[in-house]
Amino acid sequence: MKKSIGLIVVLGLLSAPAVFAANNGSGCGLGKTLFKGQKGMVPNILAAIINGISSNNVFAITSGTSGCDADSVILRDKEQEVFVAVNLDNLSQDMAQGDGMYLQALSGLMGCTTEAFGTFAELAQDKYEVLFDTVDANAAGLLSGLKRELAAHPMLNTNCDRIS
C-alpha cells in the first residue's frame, strides 16, 4: 500500500510541470482528452499523471492531436524541458549511441523533419562530450547546448523549427 501511494506521489511530481504548462491546466495529451470539460485541481492532476504514464505527449505535440497545439511556444518549450528532465539518462545513452527512441522523440520535439533525424542523431553523438561536459550534467544545460548546436548547424537550423 505504501509503495502504491509512493508511486502515485512520484508520478504526480513528475507530471506536475505539465499542470502549469498551459492555460488549460494539465497541458495536452491523453489525460486532457479523458478529462475534457472537467475543471479543478483533481481532474488536472489526474490528467497530468495519465499524460506522464502514457508518454503520448511527444506524439500529441508533434502531430497537434489530443488537445495539443503544435505551434504553442510556451507549451513546446515546457514539453521539451520536462521530456529532457524525465528522460536524461535514456537520452544520454541514445546520444552516445547515435540512435534510439528517446533521441527520435527529442528530434520530434525539436521540430526536426523525419529526413533530418540521421543528421540530428549524428550531431548528438558527435557533440556528446560537449553536451554532457560535466559529471553534474542537467536537463537545462543539455537542452540549451543542444539548441545552440542545432542553430549553428546549416542543415539542422533549417530542418528543425523548434530550436529558438
SULFENUR-V961493 format. One record per backbone hydrogen bond with DSSP energy under -0.5 kcal/mol. CO is the residue of the C=O (numbers start at 1). NH is the residue of the N-H. E is the energy in kcal/mol with one decimal. If there is no record, write none. Layout:
CO/NH/E  CO/NH/E
//
This chain:
1/5/-2.2  2/6/-2.6  3/7/-2.6  4/8/-2.2  5/9/-2.4  6/10/-2.6  7/11/-2.7  8/12/-2.3  9/13/-2.5  10/14/-2.6  11/15/-1.9  12/16/-1.0  15/18/-1.2  15/19/-0.8  16/19/-1.2  16/20/-0.9  17/20/-0.7  18/21/-0.7  22/25/-1.5  24/26/-1.3  25/22/-0.6  29/33/-2.0  30/34/-2.6  31/35/-1.9  33/36/-1.1  35/38/-2.1  40/44/-1.6  41/45/-2.7  42/46/-2.7  43/47/-2.6  44/48/-2.4  45/49/-2.4  46/50/-2.5  47/51/-2.6  48/52/-2.2  49/53/-2.8  50/54/-3.0  51/55/-1.3  51/56/-0.5  56/60/-2.6  57/61/-3.0  58/62/-2.4  59/63/-2.2  60/64/-1.2  60/65/-1.5  65/68/-1.9  66/29/-2.7  68/70/-0.7  69/72/-2.0  71/73/-0.8  72/76/-2.7  73/77/-2.7  74/78/-2.3  75/79/-2.8  76/80/-2.4  77/81/-2.4  78/82/-2.9  79/83/-2.7  80/84/-2.6  81/85/-2.5  82/86/-2.7  83/87/-1.9  85/88/-0.7  87/91/-3.0  88/92/-2.3  89/93/-1.9  90/94/-2.6  91/95/-3.1  92/96/-2.1  93/97/-1.8  94/98/-1.8  94/99/-1.7  100/104/-2.2  101/105/-2.3  102/106/-2.3  103/107/-2.3  104/108/-2.0  105/109/-2.3  106/110/-1.7  107/112/-2.5  108/111/-1.5  110/162/-2.3  111/161/-1.4  113/116/-0.7  113/117/-0.5  114/117/-1.2  116/120/-2.7  117/121/-3.2  118/122/-2.1  119/123/-2.6  120/124/-2.5  121/125/-2.2  122/126/-2.9  123/127/-2.6  125/128/-1.1  127/131/-2.9  128/132/-2.7  130/133/-0.8  134/137/-1.1  138/142/-2.3  139/143/-2.8  140/144/-2.4  141/145/-2.4  142/146/-2.8  143/147/-2.3  144/148/-2.1  145/149/-2.4  146/150/-2.7  147/151/-2.4  148/152/-1.5  149/153/-0.8  150/153/-0.6  152/154/-0.5  153/157/-2.5  154/158/-0.6  155/158/-0.6  155/159/-1.1  156/160/-1.4  159/113/-1.9
//
